[in-house]
């Protein structure tokens, strides 16, 4: 993997561990010569992950819609800042530029970006690994919900297994580097429920 898109909050959250891990992830990507692609802002976890990568001399590309430029405040020290018109263009560009995706803690926007990427993978639009860095159990409830979707017949186990989950950066990156996309289609027949 030469580049990873990271989706995360434009806030810091309530626990220092989120900021610490975001900074460490940025540093780790740079140390492994993996380009960081992210939302382009200097605020919250978004700015923190960029700062971590930049501190280690990493290449960091931000993708930011024009209308968020004043709200999310564009990071001023990036290797490259790409300005786009819409949120959809932002996700599309971030997907085009990356070899994999990591999701950190965040709010609605982070979840929306994450679910669109995993849905595109489920539909076979890409075969990139999707990693969830489950910092301090942040995504435990979401992981239970995804298992509930499998249990109730709305999601195949093979599609649940597309989610690569770890609470440590090194283990998550190892899972992503060894990922093999499933060859099974999305649709669930009545006999498979």
MITI-49397 format. One record per residue (C-alpha): y, z, x; residue in three letters. Coordinates in steps of 0.05 Angstrom, whole numbers, plus 5000, padded with zeros to 4 digits. Layout:
N
    Y    Z    X residu
    Y    Z    X    ala
...
//
This chain:
193
    Y    Z    X residu
 5000 5000 5000    unk
 5066 4978 5028    unk
 5111 5002 4971    unk
 5106 5054 4915    unk
 5150 5062 4854    unk
 5164 5135 4836    unk
 5186 5154 4766    unk
 5216 5224 4760    unk
 5271 5265 4728    unk
 5345 5257 4738    unk
 5347 5334 4734    unk
 5315 5385 4780    unk
 5276 5423 4728    unk
 5271 5499 4725    unk
 5227 5511 4787    unk
 5245 5499 4860    unk
 5175 5472 4873    unk
 5192 5406 4837    unk
 5250 5393 4885    unk
 5209 5414 4945    unk
 5151 5369 4928    unk
 5196 5310 4911    unk
 5230 5316 4980    unk
 5162 5322 5014    unk
 5135 5261 4977    unk
 5195 5221 5001    unk
 5183 5244 5072    unk
 5108 5230 5068    unk
 5119 5159 5042    unk
 5167 5145 5099    unk
 5120 5175 5151    unk
 5065 5130 5125    unk
 5111 5069 5127    unk
 5109 5061 5051    unk
 5174 5036 5020    unk
 5201 5078 4963    unk
 5222 5042 4900    unk
 5257 5087 4850    unk
 5312 5090 4797    unk
 5371 5088 4846    unk
 5406 5153 4828    unk
 5429 5209 4874    unk
 5419 5264 4821    unk
 5359 5308 4806    unk
 5290 5294 4832    unk
 5309 5220 4838    unk
 5361 5235 4891    unk
 5316 5286 4924    unk
 5258 5238 4935    unk
 5305 5186 4963    unk
 5336 5238 5010    unk
 5267 5258 5035    unk
 5248 5186 5051    unk
 5316 5170 5083    unk
 5312 5233 5126    unk
 5249 5205 5158    unk
 5279 5136 5167    unk
 5242 5105 5108    unk
 5262 5043 5070    unk
 5287 5061 5000    unk
 5304 5012 4945    unk
 5338 5036 4882    unk
 5338 4997 4816    unk
 5393 5018 4768    unk
 5421 4989 4704    unk
 5496 4977 4705    unk
 5507 5022 4645    unk
 5474 5081 4681    unk
 5513 5072 4745    unk
 5566 5123 4725    unk
 5518 5172 4689    unk
 5462 5175 4740    unk
 5509 5163 4798    unk
 5482 5111 4846    unk
 5457 5137 4913    unk
 5504 5114 4968    unk
 5456 5113 5027    unk
 5399 5069 5003    unk
 5369 5012 5042    unk
 5381 4969 4980    unk
 5409 4980 4910    unk
 5390 4929 4858    unk
 5433 4929 4794    unk
 5402 4902 4730    unk
 5425 4896 4658    unk
 5373 4934 4618    unk
 5322 4990 4623    unk
 5267 4939 4611    unk
 5293 4896 4669    unk
 5293 4960 4711    unk
 5219 4974 4698    unk
 5200 4901 4707    unk
 5236 4897 4775    unk
 5206 4963 4798    unk
 5137 4937 4779    unk
 5149 4872 4816    unk
 5170 4908 4879    unk
 5112 4958 4884    unk
 5039 4963 4901    unk
 5029 5028 4862    unk
 5064 5080 4819    unk
 5071 5155 4824    unk
 5098 5199 4768    unk
 5132 5265 4783    unk
 5158 5316 4731    unk
 5212 5289 4685    unk
 5232 5281 4613    unk
 5228 5227 4560    unk
 5251 5171 4607    unk
 5198 5189 4659    unk
 5143 5190 4607    unk
 5166 5124 4576    unk
 5165 5091 4645    unk
 5097 5121 4661    unk
 5065 5100 4595    unk
 5092 5030 4600    unk
 5062 5022 4670    unk
 4994 5051 4650    unk
 4994 5008 4587    unk
 5008 4945 4628    unk
 4949 4965 4673    unk
 4904 4978 4613    unk
 4921 4908 4586    unk
 4906 4877 4654    unk
 4978 4856 4668    unk
 4971 4890 4736    unk
 4917 4925 4776    unk
 4960 4975 4813    unk
 4940 5048 4820    unk
 4979 5097 4776    unk
 4984 5167 4806    unk
 5006 5231 4772    unk
 5029 5285 4820    unk
 5013 5345 4777    unk
 5061 5394 4811    unk
 5045 5466 4790    unk
 5006 5442 4729    unk
 5067 5406 4700    unk
 5024 5352 4668    unk
 4964 5395 4647    unk
 4981 5389 4572    unk
 4990 5313 4578    unk
 4923 5307 4613    unk
 4891 5347 4556    unk
 4924 5301 4505    unk
 4897 5239 4541    unk
 4827 5270 4538    unk
 4838 5284 4464    unk
 4854 5209 4455    unk
 4786 5194 4487    unk
 4750 5246 4444    unk
 4780 5217 4380    unk
 4763 5145 4398    unk
 4833 5118 4412    unk
 4822 5109 4487    unk
 4762 5090 4529    unk
 4740 5138 4583    unk
 4747 5081 4634    unk
 4820 5075 4615    unk
 4831 5150 4621    unk
 4799 5145 4690    unk
 4854 5096 4710    unk
 4900 5157 4716    unk
 4895 5184 4786    unk
 4914 5257 4784    unk
 4923 5308 4839    unk
 4966 5369 4853    unk
 4973 5350 4927    unk
 5009 5290 4956    unk
 4957 5273 5009    unk
 4899 5273 4959    unk
 4938 5231 4910    unk
 4956 5179 4962    unk
 4883 5177 4984    unk
 4860 5165 4912    unk
 4912 5110 4905    unk
 4892 5075 4969    unk
 4818 5075 4947    unk
 4832 5054 4874    unk
 4792 4998 4843    unk
 4819 4973 4776    unk
 4768 4972 4718    unk
 4742 4906 4695    unk
 4732 4928 4623    unk
 4779 4905 4568    unk
 4823 4950 4528    unk
 4795 4943 4458    unk
 4747 4995 4431    unk
 4694 4971 4381    unk
 4668 5015 4325    unk
 4600 5025 4360    unk
 4636 5051 4423    unk
 4670 5108 4385    unk
//
